[in-house]
Amino acid sequence: MIGQTPAPPYYAVIFSSQRRKADPAYDQAAEHMVDLARQQPGFLGVESARGADGFGITVSYWSSEAAIVAWKQHAEHRAIRERGRSDWYQHFHTRVSKVERAYSFGD
C-alpha cells in the first residue's frame, strides 16, 4: 500500500536489503517494528516490498531528522537491527533523504 504523507518537506529513510533465507521470526519482527515505529513521535508512514528472491525495500517517512535519530536509538529497534545483521541479512543499505517535492496520481 502506498503511504499517505503530508505536504513536503519531510524525510525518507530508504532501507534496501537482501535476505539470507526465509525465517518466520523475521516476518514477526518486521511487523512488530512497524507497529513500534507507528508509536514514535514524528513517524509519518511506511511502504515496503520484498521479492521472492529475498530482495526488499522499505521506505519509512519522518517529520524530522531528530525523529529519525530517536528511532535509530530506540533500544528495541537497535536490538532487532543487530539480529538482522547476525541472522537475516546478507547485506543492506540505508539512505536518508529530505523530500522536497512529492507527486501522486489516482485514488
Secondary structure, DSSP 4 states (H G I P E B T S, - for coil): -PPP--SSPEEEEEEEEEESS--HHHHHHHHHHHHHHHTSTTEEEEEEEE-TTSEEEEEEEES-HHHHHHHHH-HHHHHHHHHIIIIIEEEEEEEEEEE--------
